[in-house]
Amino acid sequence: MDVSAAISQRYSARAYKATDVEENKLKMVLEAARLSPSASNRQDWKFIVVKNKETRKKLAKAAFEQSFIAEAPIVIIACGMEPSAMLACGQPMHTVDVSIACAYMILQAYELGLGTCWIGAFSEEEAKKILRVPEHIRVVAMTPLGYPNQPPSQKFRKTLDQIVCYEKYE
Ligand SMILES: Cc1cc2nc3c(=O)[nH]c(=O)nc-3n(C[C@H](O)[C@H](O)[C@H](O)COP(=O)(O)O)c2cc1C
């Protein structure tokens, strides 16, 4: 599968089979994060791989009862280690860097036949408690990782005309 196919076909999976994810596939997904770009190549991130069923259930609860999260055999939690670092453009480095790494993981997972769903609706406080994440570290996102148990959903997207302008803001 090429990158454009992965970009156009990937979808958020909200139902998962209990089938385990092969270790080599998990490694490839994590490698995608490792190889992704970051500001000044700082790589100030940590990815927590959760397989324990009880912990997955707790995370699903912390994500306001999005129970499908715990259906997947793996949940990956993406953390930013230096939340005070800012880009010159005013954006927090860790949010941008960790989000790029998650996007890479999600696309790599799709190529491997695995489903993901970016989870942004969760209580960071709860997630940190469950995973014993130190106070100063931020949890940016999480995603279930597993074999999807649902057909691809249709994509609803704005047209290019709606989101692109040329030469100046319009
Ligand atoms: C920052 C962010 C936060 C999201 N949070 C959630 C979430 O908490 N729960 C969920 O089911 N989907 C979540 N999503 C998935 C979006 O709803 C989904 O990407 C969007 O509807 C487009 O659908 P698609 O991913 O199937 O193309 C999130 C996506 C992003 C990028």
The ligand as an SDF file (V2000), in Angstrom:
LIG
                    3D

 31 33  0  0  0  0  0  0  0  0999 V2000
   -7.8050   15.4450   17.8040 C   0  0  0  0  0  0  0  0  0  0  0  0
   -8.8280   14.3640   17.5640 C   0  0  0  0  0  0  0  0  0  0  0  0
   -9.6040   13.9090   18.6050 C   0  0  0  0  0  0  0  0  0  0  0  0
  -10.5260   12.8540   18.4080 C   0  0  0  0  0  0  0  0  0  0  0  0
  -11.1920   12.3300   19.4780 N   0  0  0  0  0  0  0  0  0  0  0  0
  -12.0260   11.2900   19.2800 C   0  0  0  0  0  0  0  0  0  0  0  0
  -12.6290   10.6350   20.3830 C   0  0  0  0  0  0  0  0  0  0  0  0
  -12.4090   10.9530   21.5490 O   0  0  0  0  0  0  0  0  0  0  0  0
  -13.4660    9.6040   20.1160 N   0  0  0  0  0  0  0  0  0  0  0  0
  -13.7190    9.1470   18.8530 C   0  0  0  0  0  0  0  0  0  0  0  0
  -14.4860    8.1890   18.6970 O   0  0  0  0  0  0  0  0  0  0  0  0
  -13.1330    9.7360   17.7840 N   0  0  0  0  0  0  0  0  0  0  0  0
  -12.2810   10.7750   17.9640 C   0  0  0  0  0  0  0  0  0  0  0  0
  -11.6270   11.3190   16.9030 N   0  0  0  0  0  0  0  0  0  0  0  0
  -11.8470   10.7800   15.5480 C   0  0  0  0  0  0  0  0  0  0  0  0
  -12.6350   11.7380   14.6470 C   0  0  0  0  0  0  0  0  0  0  0  0
  -13.9830   11.7740   15.0710 O   0  0  0  0  0  0  0  0  0  0  0  0
  -12.5050   11.2510   13.1970 C   0  0  0  0  0  0  0  0  0  0  0  0
  -11.1600   11.2760   12.8200 O   0  0  0  0  0  0  0  0  0  0  0  0
  -13.3120   12.1130   12.2330 C   0  0  0  0  0  0  0  0  0  0  0  0
  -14.6800   12.0220   12.4960 O   0  0  0  0  0  0  0  0  0  0  0  0
  -13.0730   11.6980   10.7700 C   0  0  0  0  0  0  0  0  0  0  0  0
  -13.3970   10.3220   10.5830 O   0  0  0  0  0  0  0  0  0  0  0  0
  -12.3330    9.2590   10.0700 P   0  0  0  0  0  0  0  0  0  0  0  0
  -11.1850    9.2610   11.0510 O   0  0  0  0  0  0  0  0  0  0  0  0
  -13.0660    7.9560   10.0690 O   0  0  0  0  0  0  0  0  0  0  0  0
  -11.8640    9.6850    8.7180 O   0  0  0  0  0  0  0  0  0  0  0  0
  -10.7150   12.3350   17.0960 C   0  0  0  0  0  0  0  0  0  0  0  0
   -9.9090   12.7910   16.0500 C   0  0  0  0  0  0  0  0  0  0  0  0
   -8.9740   13.7780   16.2780 C   0  0  0  0  0  0  0  0  0  0  0  0
   -8.0670   14.1960   15.1360 C   0  0  0  0  0  0  0  0  0  0  0  0
  1  2  1  0
  2  3  1  0
  2 30  2  0
  3  4  2  0
  4  5  1  0
  4 28  1  0
  5  6  2  0
  6  7  1  0
  6 13  1  0
  7  8  2  0
  7  9  1  0
  9 10  1  0
 10 11  2  0
 10 12  1  0
 12 13  2  0
 13 14  1  0
 14 15  1  0
 14 28  1  0
 15 16  1  0
 16 17  1  0
 16 18  1  0
 18 19  1  0
 18 20  1  0
 20 21  1  0
 20 22  1  0
 22 23  1  0
 23 24  1  0
 24 25  2  0
 24 26  1  0
 24 27  1  0
 28 29  2  0
 29 30  1  0
 30 31  1  0
M  END
$$$$
